[in-house]
Amino acid sequence: MLLALLAYAFVSNVALALVPHEPVVVFYGSQLGAWTTAVVATAGTVLASWVDHRVFVPLITRASQGRDLPSLARAMMRLFNRAPFAVIAVSGLTPLPFFPFKALAFAARYPLGSYLAAVAAGRLPRYLLLAWLGAAFKVPLWALGALFVLLAIPSLRVALARGRTAPAS
């Protein structure tokens, strides 16, 4: 059960994941307890973040060599660079989409260790709260399934739209 949670946390947080993690963390909170669930889910997320950082920082670095950033991107980078740890941690804690902040960290070549610490600092309390909700309220499986589908709809719409615009082989 712990390995399944770790694997799911990895899959739901790597790159542009298409599946939500919230209902699964709530479910595991009811099965494993809040702290165990939060720590294991955070470990899976940190592992996914390590993979993302190792893949995307070199790609973004290579792609941006010799190019000027648009003015909006430069402004966002300036804001991000004022407090990168806090930006990553707070964005990981809130329900805001996390990928734009990951992309800023990658583009800024934010150091791997600091990036992973910020991800953990943001996600652990988020997962702890979600797991506590599952442990304290024993949310019915049908409600978690409905929440899963509801949260997956935006990702599925994006994936389907990409599939329609892909060039024919």
Buried (B, 14 or more C-beta within 10 A) or exposed (E): EEEEBBEBBBBBBBEEBEBBBBBBBBBBBBEBBBBBBBBBBBBBBBBBBBEBBEEBBEEBEEEEEEEEEEEEBEEBBEEBEEEBBEBBBBBBBEEEEBEEBBBBBBBBEBEBEEBBBBBBBBBBBBBBBBBBBBBEEEBEEEEBEEBBEEBBEEBEEEEEEEEEEEEEE
